[in-house]
Amino acid sequence: MEKWECTICGYIYDLEIGDPEHDIEPGTPFEKLPKDRVCPVCGATKDQFVKLE
């Protein structure tokens, strides 16, 4: 499935898992995350994530 990596700290956002600690349900596409969403580890903005192939 779809995964996105923070280029600052290496945190992985996994579509299958979501981010339950921050009320992001499993299956939520990265593009559908709030615009002000930041990395839960380092605070990087969404534009600092890259899609993993």
C-alpha positions as protocol buffer text, in pm:
chain_id: "A"
residue {
  index: 1
  type: MET
  ca { x: 0 y: 0 z: 0 }
}
residue {
  index: 2
  type: GLU
  ca { x: 87 y: 366 z: -6 }
}
residue {
  index: 3
  type: LYS
  ca { x: 359 y: 499 z: 226 }
}
residue {
  index: 4
  type: TRP
  ca { x: 507 y: 846 z: 266 }
}
residue {
  index: 5
  type: GLU
  ca { x: 839 y: 927 z: 436 }
}
residue {
  index: 6
  type: CYS
  ca { x: 937 y: 1244 z: 619 }
}
residue {
  index: 7
  type: THR
  ca { x: 1262 y: 1362 z: 462 }
}
residue {
  index: 8
  type: ILE
  ca { x: 1366 y: 1527 z: 788 }
}
residue {
  index: 9
  type: CYS
  ca { x: 1338 y: 1244 z: 1042 }
}
residue {
  index: 10
  type: GLY
  ca { x: 1240 y: 931 z: 846 }
}
residue {
  index: 11
  type: TYR
  ca { x: 893 y: 887 z: 997 }
}
residue {
  index: 12
  type: ILE
  ca { x: 674 y: 673 z: 770 }
}
residue {
  index: 13
  type: TYR
  ca { x: 305 y: 748 z: 718 }
}
residue {
  index: 14
  type: ASP
  ca { x: 142 y: 419 z: 619 }
}
residue {
  index: 15
  type: LEU
  ca { x: -203 y: 439 z: 459 }
}
residue {
  index: 16
  type: GLU
  ca { x: -300 y: 99 z: 603 }
}
residue {
  index: 17
  type: ILE
  ca { x: -222 y: 211 z: 959 }
}
residue {
  index: 18
  type: GLY
  ca { x: -312 y: 581 z: 949 }
}
residue {
  index: 19
  type: ASP
  ca { x: -218 y: 765 z: 1269 }
}
residue {
  index: 20
  type: PRO
  ca { x: -467 y: 660 z: 1538 }
}
residue {
  index: 21
  type: GLU
  ca { x: -286 y: 863 z: 1807 }
}
residue {
  index: 22
  type: HIS
  ca { x: -372 y: 1178 z: 1610 }
}
residue {
  index: 23
  type: ASP
  ca { x: -724 y: 1076 z: 1497 }
}
residue {
  index: 24
  type: ILE
  ca { x: -620 y: 976 z: 1143 }
}
residue {
  index: 25
  type: GLU
  ca { x: -817 y: 665 z: 1051 }
}
residue {
  index: 26
  type: PRO
  ca { x: -654 y: 369 z: 869 }
}
residue {
  index: 27
  type: GLY
  ca { x: -709 y: 399 z: 494 }
}
residue {
  index: 28
  type: THR
  ca { x: -681 y: 780 z: 490 }
}
residue {
  index: 29
  type: PRO
  ca { x: -478 y: 880 z: 180 }
}
residue {
  index: 30
  type: PHE
  ca { x: -189 y: 1119 z: 243 }
}
residue {
  index: 31
  type: GLU
  ca { x: -348 y: 1372 z: 6 }
}
residue {
  index: 32
  type: LYS
  ca { x: -662 y: 1377 z: 224 }
}
residue {
  index: 33
  type: LEU
  ca { x: -475 y: 1466 z: 543 }
}
residue {
  index: 34
  type: PRO
  ca { x: -541 y: 1821 z: 669 }
}
residue {
  index: 35
  type: LYS
  ca { x: -329 y: 2088 z: 497 }
}
residue {
  index: 36
  type: ASP
  ca { x: -185 y: 2191 z: 832 }
}
residue {
  index: 37
  type: ARG
  ca { x: -87 y: 1833 z: 918 }
}
residue {
  index: 38
  type: VAL
  ca { x: 273 y: 1802 z: 1039 }
}
residue {
  index: 39
  type: CYS
  ca { x: 501 y: 1507 z: 1107 }
}
residue {
  index: 40
  type: PRO
  ca { x: 411 y: 1372 z: 1453 }
}
residue {
  index: 41
  type: VAL
  ca { x: 780 y: 1314 z: 1529 }
}
residue {
  index: 42
  type: CYS
  ca { x: 962 y: 1629 z: 1412 }
}
residue {
  index: 43
  type: GLY
  ca { x: 691 y: 1876 z: 1307 }
}
residue {
  index: 44
  type: ALA
  ca { x: 788 y: 1885 z: 938 }
}
residue {
  index: 45
  type: THR
  ca { x: 516 y: 2008 z: 701 }
}
residue {
  index: 46
  type: LYS
  ca { x: 343 y: 1784 z: 443 }
}
residue {
  index: 47
  type: ASP
  ca { x: 561 y: 1919 z: 160 }
}
residue {
  index: 48
  type: GLN
  ca { x: 863 y: 1763 z: 330 }
}
residue {
  index: 49
  type: PHE
  ca { x: 728 y: 1411 z: 275 }
}
residue {
  index: 50
  type: VAL
  ca { x: 806 y: 1194 z: -28 }
}
residue {
  index: 51
  type: LYS
  ca { x: 601 y: 903 z: -157 }
}
residue {
  index: 52
  type: LEU
  ca { x: 779 y: 569 z: -130 }
}
residue {
  index: 53
  type: GLU
  ca { x: 763 y: 341 z: -433 }
}
